[in-house]
Amino acid sequence: MYFKELLSSLTKGFLHVMFVATAIAASAQQKDSVASKDLKEVAVSALKVGKEVVPGQKLQGEELKRLGGNSVADALRFFAGVQLKDYGGIGGLKTVDIRSMGTTQTGVFYDGIQLGNAQNGTVDLGKFSLDNMEEISMYNGQRSNIFQTAKDFAAATAIYLTTIKPTFAEGEKTHFRTTIKTGSFGLFNPSILWQQKISNHVTANLSAEWVNANGQYKFRYAKAKGYDTTAIRKNGDINAYRIEGGFNGQLQHGEWSAKGYFYQSERGIPGFVVNNVFGHVDRQWDRDYFFQGTFRKDVTDKYSLQLNTKYTSNYNRFSQPDTALLMVDNTYRQQEYYFSSANQYTINKWWTVALSGDFQWNALRSFDRSGNELAHPIRYTTLVAAATSLNFNKFSTQLSMLGTIVNEDNKINMPAPSKQEFTPAIYLSWQPGTNPEFKLRGFYKRIFRMPTLNDLYYQEIGIATLKPEFATQYDAGYSWYMTPISSIIKHFGLDLDFWFSQVKDKIVAVPTTDPQRWQMSNIGLVKIKGIDLKARADWEVSEDTRLSTKLVYTFQRAQDFTNPGDIYYEDQIVYIPKHSGSFILQADYKAWQLNFSQIYTGERYNAKTNIPENYVQPWYTSDIGLSRIITWHKWMLKATCMVNNVLNQYYDVVQSFPMPGRNYKVILTINI
């Protein structure tokens, strides 16, 4: 009862602060408008930026573009601790598992607001292009900045996708870029990016893309007795459209943005390859769109306000017409309304406090091929986060407490009971010596994820009494940077982290007395310990030749401690390698650019028991690309030729879902 009363008081206090803050912001904005009538020009100053205690991993700008991937998922492969789940081909589902805690424990944020999927808890990263992406960053635990939405505190790991914001030099009003990609799999992928300066303080941007491919590629199929053949992967075609655009504005001590996003696709689901079954006829249709807006302002020297809002609609249809199996033709419709207010107050130069509150409404409706409604659950989520930041000369810390209330309704069956949880986090950073580029850091975080609506209500497998899945994380490490080291090595950086995580009440599907019927249950306990190593160096070999090298390595021991009586007790969990890593080499010589990258994934097991029959061999892929930049008047032309999987290695990321061998891509980009 005490926690309920405390959370109720926090909620009431938050609503009061939010109301007052909104009124103050409106008043301040009105004053800005009045002042602008008397001045020919409004002074725009930079917003206060919170200090990160524990920095995240980032790929940005030119480095990100040169990787030449098809989607955001391709870039995330180069982060430490990330395992990409790729089911093959351009149109295949792509999700990430970070530090072995599961795909559903990762929050994905698009321009500061989370991409949600209450139905199954996963975000298909293949839907988001690199063509208009400025930065991709990843944080273990959470982004260590207290001035953020309550949602930012509510994930075990977080990925932030930041699109390009227009910037114009003196005299510029329009930027235009068009890109055409073609190559293997019948790929044809044109895109455009248009940016327009409307006034000194308002800009607009539009990005559009079409992806069309037949998805066909050779793969190798082998049986245990030595039977080996090469076949063509089929039903992996995709036809997808993406368009997004919006406006960005600058205020005095503030900024705002509004954007819309639309994605539509039809794709084949190539399915698994087993028992000489090479072809499938399953299809999937998606139609997603959202509108979101952000307002941020330093209202006074001490008080800052941030408001976010979003509406999302997702439509998905899945068809499995093969009558040899259970015929399925279901549609799913999701809707989401989201509102957030974040408030920060600076008490003095070393002490800052923040209070954030979010409200989210989710609804899911699903129908079978006859039009019968299968489920209609509604989820109401309220999050309140209180945080404080202490920053001294050599020591910084951030502490936060997140309160979560989830209430549910179901128009067809019984709803799940209400859930209320409090979860803390602590982040620390310390500079032990005089060198400001050498710092020790660490964090502790306890967080949980709600069962998805599929877990609770999906036809016969859902169970409304599921408990949340809890994750506890510990991390300790250091950062060391040197600039410059010599006349050749201009920059060197080294990051090392030791970490331990535990996932309790893991939500899994287990068989019942009927072998054809499975049901969701809380049975899992997984303990994970690991090491992340990240090293980077920038080289200037000559006046015209520059190099950049980046090495990432992860060791992780992810063991199942669910039941001491199980034969797989303490075995490595499914598809998690002990060793993995990546290497990137980027070279520039005058107008030429060379990019080489390699990804390694060590041995794994495709089932719970670590026996030879379940062993999956390690794999690695090497990609190489060469670019030439040509400048003519105000135009810039860039031509790129890429060869992926240079050594033509056949491998599966997920067992029985073969990946492409050697493949090619040509990219032509024109900037005006």
C-alpha positions in Angstrom: 0.0 0.0 0.0 2.9 2.4 0.8 4.3 2.0 -2.8 0.8 2.6 -4.3 0.4 5.8 -2.2 3.9 6.9 -3.1 3.3 6.4 -6.8 -0.1 8.1 -6.6 1.6 11.1 -5.0 4.4 11.2 -7.6 1.8 11.0 -10.4 -0.3 13.8 -9.0 2.8 15.9 -8.4 4.0 15.2 -12.0 0.7 16.2 -13.4 0.8 19.4 -11.4 4.3 20.2 -12.5 3.5 19.4 -16.1 0.5 21.8 -16.1 2.5 24.6 -14.5 5.5 24.0 -16.9 3.2 24.0 -19.9 1.7 27.3 -18.8 5.2 28.8 -18.2 6.4 27.6 -21.6 3.3 29.1 -23.3 3.9 32.4 -21.5 7.6 32.4 -22.4 6.8 31.6 -26.0 4.2 34.4 -26.1 6.9 36.8 -24.8 9.3 35.6 -27.5 6.6 36.3 -30.2 6.0 39.8 -28.9 9.8 40.5 -28.8 10.2 39.3 -32.3 7.9 42.0 -33.5 10.2 44.7 -32.2 13.4 43.0 -33.5 14.4 42.3 -37.0 16.3 39.2 -35.9 15.7 36.9 -33.0 18.9 35.6 -31.3 19.0 31.8 -31.2 21.2 30.2 -28.7 22.2 26.6 -28.1 20.1 24.5 -25.7 21.6 23.2 -22.5 23.0 19.7 -23.2 23.2 17.1 -20.4 26.5 15.5 -19.7 26.7 11.7 -20.4 28.2 9.9 -17.4 28.6 6.6 -19.4 29.0 7.3 -23.1 27.3 5.0 -25.7 28.6 3.5 -28.9 28.0 5.6 -32.0 28.3 5.5 -35.8 27.7 8.8 -37.5 28.1 10.9 -40.5 30.4 9.8 -43.2 31.5 6.7 -41.3 27.9 5.5 -41.2 27.3 6.1 -44.9 30.4 4.3 -46.0 29.3 1.0 -44.5 26.9 0.7 -47.5 24.2 -1.3 -45.7 20.6 -1.6 -46.8 19.1 -0.8 -43.4 19.8 0.2 -39.9 20.2 -3.4 -38.9 23.3 -3.7 -41.1 25.1 -0.9 -39.2 24.2 -2.3 -35.7 26.2 -5.4 -36.4 29.4 -3.4 -35.7 28.5 -2.6 -32.1 29.9 -4.5 -29.2 27.6 -7.0 -27.5 25.1 -7.0 -30.4 23.8 -10.2 -32.1 21.7 -9.6 -35.2 18.9 -12.0 -35.8 18.6 -12.1 -39.6 16.2 -14.5 -41.3 17.8 -14.0 -44.7 17.6 -11.8 -47.7 16.8 -8.1 -48.2 13.2 -8.5 -47.0 13.9 -10.8 -44.1 13.0 -9.9 -40.5 15.9 -8.2 -38.7 16.0 -7.7 -34.9 18.9 -7.4 -32.4 19.7 -9.1 -29.1 22.1 -7.1 -26.9 24.1 -8.7 -24.2 21.9 -11.9 -24.5 18.9 -10.3 -22.8 16.5 -10.9 -25.6 15.1 -8.8 -28.4 12.2 -7.5 -26.4 14.4 -6.0 -23.8 15.7 -3.4 -26.3 14.1 0.0 -26.8 14.4 1.6 -30.2 14.0 5.4 -30.4 13.5 7.3 -33.7 14.4 11.0 -33.4 13.9 10.9 -29.7 10.6 9.0 -29.4 10.3 5.2 -29.0 9.2 2.9 -31.8 6.6 0.7 -30.1 5.2 -2.7 -30.9 2.8 -3.8 -28.1 1.8 -6.9 -30.1 5.2 -8.8 -30.0 7.7 -6.3 -28.5 10.1 -6.3 -31.4 11.0 -3.6 -34.0 11.9 -4.8 -37.5 15.0 -2.7 -38.1 15.0 -3.6 -41.8 12.2 -1.0 -42.2 14.5 1.9 -41.5 17.0 3.1 -44.1 20.5 4.4 -43.7 19.9 7.0 -46.6 18.6 9.7 -44.3 20.3 8.7 -41.1 22.8 11.0 -39.4 23.7 8.9 -36.3 23.0 5.5 -34.8 23.9 5.2 -31.1 23.5 2.4 -28.6 23.5 2.5 -24.8 23.6 -0.4 -22.3 21.2 0.2 -19.5 20.0 3.7 -20.6 21.2 6.9 -22.0 22.9 8.6 -19.0 21.2 11.9 -19.3 18.4 12.7 -16.8 16.7 15.3 -19.1 14.7 12.7 -21.1 11.4 11.0 -21.3 10.4 8.4 -18.8 10.4 5.9 -21.7 14.2 6.4 -21.9 14.5 5.0 -18.4 12.3 2.0 -19.2 14.5 -0.3 -21.3 17.4 -2.7 -20.5 19.3 -1.3 -23.6 18.4 1.5 -26.0 19.1 2.2 -29.6 18.7 5.8 -30.9 18.2 6.5 -34.6 18.7 10.2 -35.5 17.8 11.4 -39.0 19.6 14.2 -40.8 18.5 17.7 -39.8 18.9 20.4 -42.4 21.8 22.9 -42.0 22.5 25.6 -44.5 25.5 27.8 -45.2 25.2 31.5 -46.0 23.2 32.0 -49.1 21.9 28.4 -49.3 18.2 27.6 -49.4 17.9 24.2 -51.0 19.7 20.9 -50.7 18.8 17.9 -52.9 20.3 14.4 -53.0 19.3 11.4 -55.1 20.8 7.9 -54.7 20.3 4.8 -56.8 21.4 1.3 -55.6 21.4 -1.8 -57.7 23.1 -5.2 -57.7 22.4 -8.7 -56.6 19.0 -10.2 -55.7 17.4 -8.1 -58.5 17.8 -5.0 -56.3 16.6 -1.7 -57.5 16.6 0.9 -54.7 16.2 4.6 -55.6 15.9 7.3 -52.9 15.7 11.1 -52.6 16.4 13.6 -49.8 15.2 17.2 -50.1 15.9 19.9 -47.6 14.4 23.5 -47.8 15.1 26.6 -45.8 11.8 28.3 -45.3 13.0 31.1 -43.0 15.9 31.9 -40.7 14.3 29.7 -38.1 12.3 27.1 -39.9 13.4 24.3 -42.3 11.6 21.4 -44.0 12.8 18.1 -45.2 11.5 15.2 -47.2 12.9 11.7 -47.7 11.5 8.9 -49.9 12.7 5.5 -50.9 11.6 2.5 -53.0 13.1 -1.0 -52.5 12.3 -3.7 -55.0 14.1 -7.0 -55.2 13.4 -10.6 -56.1 15.5 -11.8 -53.2 16.9 -14.8 -55.0 20.3 -16.1 -54.2 22.2 -19.4 -54.1 22.7 -21.3 -50.9 24.2 -24.6 -49.9 22.1 -27.3 -48.2 23.8 -30.2 -46.4 22.7 -33.3 -44.5 24.5 -35.1 -41.7 25.3 -38.0 -43.9 27.2 -35.9 -46.3 24.5 -35.0 -48.9 25.4 -31.6 -50.2 23.7 -29.5 -52.9 23.3 -25.9 -54.0 19.8 -24.4 -54.5 18.2 -21.1 -55.1 16.5 -19.2 -52.2 13.0 -18.2 -53.4 10.0 -16.3 -52.0 12.3 -13.7 -50.6 11.0 -10.9 -52.8 10.1 -7.4 -51.4 8.4 -4.4 -52.7 8.5 -1.5 -50.2 7.9 2.2 -50.1 9.0 4.7 -47.4 8.3 8.4 -47.2 8.9 10.7 -44.3 9.2 14.4 -43.9 8.7 17.2 -41.4 9.6 20.7 -40.1 12.3 21.8 -37.7 12.2 25.2 -35.9 14.5 27.2 -33.7 13.3 29.3 -30.8 15.1 31.6 -28.5 16.7 29.1 -26.1 14.6 26.3 -27.7 13.6 24.2 -30.6 10.7 22.2 -32.0 10.1 19.5 -34.7 7.2 17.7 -36.3 7.4 14.8 -38.6 5.4 12.1 -40.3 6.5 8.6 -41.5 4.8 6.1 -43.8 6.0 2.6 -44.8 4.2 0.0 -46.9 5.5 -3.3 -48.1 4.6 -6.7 -49.5 7.2 -9.4 -49.1 7.6 -13.1 -49.3 8.6 -15.1 -46.3 11.2 -17.6 -47.6 10.9 -19.8 -44.5 13.2 -22.5 -43.2 15.0 -25.1 -45.3 14.6 -28.5 -43.8 13.8 -32.1 -45.0 14.4 -31.1 -48.7 11.7 -28.4 -48.5 13.3 -25.4 -50.3 10.3 -23.3 -51.1 7.5 -21.6 -49.2 4.6 -19.5 -50.3 4.0 -17.4 -47.1 3.4 -13.7 -47.6 3.3 -10.6 -45.4 1.9 -7.2 -45.9 2.8 -4.1 -43.7 1.4 -0.6 -43.6 2.8 1.6 -40.9 2.6 5.3 -40.3 3.1 7.7 -37.4 3.1 11.4 -36.6 5.2 12.8 -33.8 6.2 16.2 -32.4 8.8 17.5 -30.0 9.1 20.9 -28.2 12.1 21.7 -26.1 12.9 25.0 -24.4 15.2 26.4 -21.6 12.4 28.4 -20.0 14.7 30.1 -17.5 18.4 29.8 -16.7 17.5 27.0 -14.3 14.3 25.4 -15.7 14.0 23.4 -18.9 10.9 21.7 -20.5 10.5 19.0 -23.1 7.2 17.9 -24.5 6.7 14.9 -26.9 3.6 13.5 -28.5 3.0 10.7 -31.1 0.3 8.8 -32.9 1.0 5.4 -34.5 -1.0 3.0 -36.7 0.4 -0.4 -37.7 -1.3 -2.9 -40.1 0.0 -6.3 -40.7 -1.4 -9.2 -42.6 0.2 -12.7 -42.6 -0.9 -15.4 -45.0 0.2 -19.1 -44.9 -1.9 -20.7 -47.6 -0.1 -24.1 -47.5 -2.9 -26.5 -46.7 -0.5 -29.2 -45.6 0.0 -27.0 -42.5 -2.6 -25.0 -40.6 -4.0 -22.5 -43.1 -3.6 -19.0 -41.7 -4.6 -15.6 -43.1 -4.7 -13.2 -40.1 -4.7 -9.4 -39.9 -3.4 -7.3 -37.0 -4.1 -3.7 -36.4 -2.3 -1.7 -33.7 -2.9 1.9 -32.6 -0.9 4.0 -30.1 -1.3 7.4 -28.5 1.7 8.7 -26.6 2.4 11.9 -24.6 5.4 12.8 -22.5 6.6 15.7 -20.4 10.2 16.0 -19.1 11.2 18.7 -16.7 14.7 19.6 -15.5 15.7 22.1 -12.8 19.3 23.2 -12.1 19.7 23.8 -8.3 23.3 25.0 -8.7 26.3 24.4 -11.0 26.8 20.8 -9.7 23.3 19.6 -8.8 20.4 19.0 -11.2 17.1 17.3 -10.7 14.5 16.1 -13.2 10.9 14.7 -13.3 9.5 13.0 -16.3 6.1 11.5 -17.0 4.7 9.5 -19.9 1.3 8.2 -20.8 0.7 5.6 -23.5 -2.4 3.9 -24.9 -2.1 0.8 -27.0 -4.9 -1.2 -28.7 -4.6 -4.4 -30.8 -7.3 -6.0 -32.9 -6.7 -9.2 -34.7 -8.9 -11.1 -37.2 -8.8 -14.4 -38.9 -9.5 -15.0 -42.6 -13.2 -15.3 -42.0 -13.4 -11.9 -40.3 -13.8 -13.3 -36.8 -12.1 -11.1 -34.2 -9.5 -13.1 -32.2 -8.4 -10.6 -29.6 -9.0 -6.9 -28.7 -6.8 -6.0 -25.8 -6.2 -2.4 -24.7 -3.2 -1.3 -22.5 -2.8 1.9 -20.5 0.8 2.6 -19.4 1.8 5.4 -17.1 5.5 6.0 -16.3 7.0 8.5 -13.8 10.7 8.9 -13.5 12.5 11.0 -10.9 16.2 11.6 -11.4 19.1 13.6 -10.1 22.6 14.4 -11.4 25.7 15.4 -9.4 28.7 16.7 -11.4 31.9 17.6 -9.7 35.4 18.3 -11.0 36.4 14.6 -11.3 33.3 12.7 -10.2 29.8 12.5 -11.7 26.8 10.4 -10.8 23.2 10.0 -11.9 20.5 8.3 -9.9 17.0 7.6 -11.1 13.8 5.8 -10.0 11.2 4.7 -12.5 7.6 4.0 -11.4 5.4 2.0 -13.9 1.7 1.4 -13.8 0.1 -0.9 -16.4 -3.7 -1.4 -16.6 -5.4 -3.5 -19.3 -8.8 -4.2 -20.8 -9.9 -6.9 -23.1 -13.1 -6.6 -25.2 -13.3 -10.4 -25.7 -11.7 -12.3 -22.9 -10.5 -11.6 -19.3 -7.8 -8.9 -19.1 -4.5 -9.4 -17.3 -4.3 -7.9 -13.8 -2.8 -4.5 -13.2 0.9 -4.3 -12.6 3.0 -1.7 -10.7 6.7 -1.7 -10.4 9.6 0.5 -9.2 13.0 0.1 -10.8 16.2 2.1 -9.9 19.4 2.9 -11.8 22.7 4.3 -10.7 25.5 5.6 -13.0 29.0 6.7 -11.9 32.1 8.2 -13.6 35.4 9.1 -12.0 38.6 10.7 -13.3 41.3 9.2 -11.0 44.3 11.3 -12.2 45.1 14.5 -14.0 44.4 13.1 -17.5 40.8 14.1 -18.3 40.7 11.5 -21.1 41.1 8.6 -18.7 37.9 7.8 -16.7 36.5 4.9 -14.8 32.8 4.3 -15.0 30.0 1.9 -14.1 26.3 1.4 -13.6 23.7 -0.7 -11.9 20.2 -1.0 -13.3 17.1 -3.1 -12.5 14.4 -3.0 -15.2 11.6 -5.2 -16.5 9.6 -5.7 -19.6 5.9 -6.3 -19.7 4.5 -9.4 -21.4 3.5 -8.5 -24.9 -0.1 -8.6 -26.0 0.7 -11.7 -28.0 2.1 -13.3 -24.8 -1.1 -12.5 -22.9 -3.8 -12.9 -25.4 -2.7 -14.6 -28.6 -5.4 -17.3 -29.3 -4.6 -20.4 -27.2 -1.0 -19.8 -26.2 -1.5 -16.6 -24.3 -1.9 -16.5 -20.6 -3.2 -13.4 -18.8 -1.4 -14.2 -15.4 2.2 -13.9 -16.8 4.6 -11.9 -14.6 7.0 -9.3 -16.0 10.4 -10.4 -17.1 13.1 -8.7 -14.9 16.7 -7.9 -15.8 19.4 -6.8 -13.4 22.6 -5.3 -14.9 26.0 -4.4 -13.5 28.8 -2.8 -15.5 32.3 -1.5 -14.7 34.9 -0.2 -17.2 37.1 2.6 -18.3 37.7 4.9 -21.3 41.1 6.1 -22.4 41.7 8.5 -25.2 44.9 10.1 -26.5 45.2 13.0 -29.1 47.6 13.1 -30.8 50.0 10.2 -30.2 52.5 10.9 -33.0 52.7 12.7 -36.3 51.0 9.7 -37.9 48.5 8.5 -35.2 46.2 11.5 -34.6 43.8 9.9 -32.3 43.6 6.7 -30.2 40.8 5.5 -28.0 40.2 2.4 -25.9 37.1 1.3 -24.0 36.9 -1.8 -21.8 33.8 -3.0 -19.9 33.2 -6.0 -17.6 29.5 -6.7 -17.1 27.1 -9.1 -15.5 23.4 -9.4 -16.2 20.6 -11.6 -14.9 17.2 -12.2 -16.5 14.6 -13.6 -14.2 11.0 -14.9 -14.8 12.0 -15.1 -18.5 8.9 -15.4 -20.7 9.1 -18.4 -23.0 6.7 -20.8 -24.8 6.5 -24.3 -23.4 4.6 -27.4 -24.5 1.6 -28.6 -22.6 0.1 -32.1 -22.3 -1.0 -31.7 -25.9 2.2 -31.7 -28.0 0.5 -29.5 -30.6 -0.4 -26.9 -28.1 2.1 -24.5 -26.5 1.6 -21.9 -23.8 3.5 -18.9 -22.5 5.1 -19.2 -19.1 7.6 -17.6 -16.6 10.2 -20.3 -16.2 13.6 -18.9 -17.2 16.6 -17.7 -15.3 19.6 -16.7 -17.3 22.9 -15.3 -16.0 25.3 -13.6 -18.4 28.8 -12.4 -17.8 30.9 -10.7 -20.5 33.6 -8.4 -21.6 33.4 -5.7 -24.3 36.5 -4.2 -25.9 36.4 -1.3 -28.3 39.6 0.3 -29.9 39.9 3.0 -32.5 42.7 4.9 -34.1 42.9 7.7 -36.7 46.0 7.9 -38.9 47.4 10.5 -41.2 49.9 8.7 -43.4 50.5 11.7 -45.7 48.9 14.9 -46.6 46.6 13.1 -49.0 46.2 9.8 -47.2 44.1 9.2 -44.1 43.1 6.0 -42.3 40.6 5.1 -39.7 40.6 1.7 -37.9 38.0 0.3 -35.5 38.1 -3.0 -33.6 35.3 -4.4 -31.5 35.3 -7.7 -29.5 32.8 -9.3 -27.1 33.1 -12.3 -24.9 29.9 -13.5 -23.2 29.0 -16.5 -21.2 25.2 -16.7 -21.1 24.0 -19.7 -19.1 20.6 -21.3 -18.3 20.1 -21.6 -14.6 16.4 -22.4 -14.7 16.3 -25.9 -13.2 19.3 -27.9 -11.8 17.6 -31.1 -12.9 17.7 -30.1 -16.6 20.4 -31.7 -18.8 21.1 -28.3 -20.2 21.6 -26.7 -16.8 24.4 -24.1 -17.0 24.7 -24.6 -20.8 25.1 -21.6 -23.2 21.7 -20.3 -24.3 20.5 -20.7 -27.8 22.3 -18.8 -30.6 24.6 -16.8 -28.3 28.3 -17.1 -29.2 31.0 -16.9 -26.6 33.2 -14.9 -29.0 32.2 -12.2 -31.5 33.6 -9.1 -33.0 34.1 -6.8 -36.0 36.8 -4.7 -37.7 36.4 -1.6 -39.9 39.2 0.0 -42.0 38.4 3.2 -43.9 41.0 4.9 -46.1 40.9 8.2 -48.0 43.3 9.1 -50.8 42.4 12.4 -52.5 39.0 11.8 -54.1 39.1 8.0 -53.5 37.6 6.2 -50.5 38.1 2.6 -49.5 36.0 0.7 -46.9 36.8 -2.8 -45.6 34.8 -4.4 -42.9 34.7 -7.9 -41.3 32.2 -9.5 -38.8 33.0 -12.6 -36.8 30.5 -14.8 -34.9 31.9 -17.7 -33.0 30.5 -21.2 -32.4 26.9 -21.5 -31.1 24.2 -24.0 -30.4 20.7 -24.0 -32.0 19.0 -25.8 -29.1 19.2 -25.6 -25.3 21.5 -28.7 -24.9 25.1 -28.0 -25.8 25.7 -31.3 -27.6 27.5 -32.0 -31.0 24.1 -32.5 -32.7 23.1 -28.9 -31.9 26.5 -27.3 -32.7 26.6 -24.4 -35.2 29.9 -23.6 -36.8 31.4 -20.1 -36.5 31.1 -17.7 -39.4 32.6 -14.5 -40.7 32.0 -12.2 -43.6 34.2 -9.7 -45.3 32.9 -6.7 -47.3 34.8 -4.2 -49.4 33.8 -1.0 -51.1 35.6 1.5 -53.3 34.2 5.0 -54.0 35.2 7.9 -56.2 34.0 11.5 -55.6 33.7 13.9 -58.5 32.9 17.6 -58.0 31.5 19.7 -60.8 30.4 23.3 -60.0 27.9 22.9 -57.1 27.2 19.3 -57.9 28.9 16.4 -56.2 28.8 12.9 -57.7 29.8 9.8 -55.7 30.0 6.3 -57.3 30.5 3.2 -55.1 31.1 -0.4 -56.0 30.8 -3.0 -53.2 31.4 -6.7 -52.9 29.8 -8.3 -49.8 30.8 -11.6 -48.4 33.9 -11.5 -50.5 35.0 -15.1 -49.7 31.6 -16.5 -50.6 31.0 -18.1 -47.2 27.7 -20.0 -46.8 26.3 -19.6 -43.3 23.1 -19.3 -41.2 22.5 -16.6 -38.6 19.4 -18.6 -37.6 19.5 -22.3 -38.2 17.8 -23.4 -41.5 17.5 -19.8 -42.7 20.5 -19.6 -45.2 22.2 -16.3 -45.8 23.5 -15.0 -49.2 27.0 -15.9 -50.5 29.1 -13.4 -52.4 26.9 -10.5 -53.7 27.4 -7.1 -55.3 26.1 -3.6 -55.2 26.6 -0.4 -57.1 25.6 2.9 -55.5 25.4 6.3 -57.4 24.7 9.4 -55.3 24.2 13.0 -56.6 24.2 16.0 -54.3 23.0 19.3 -55.5 
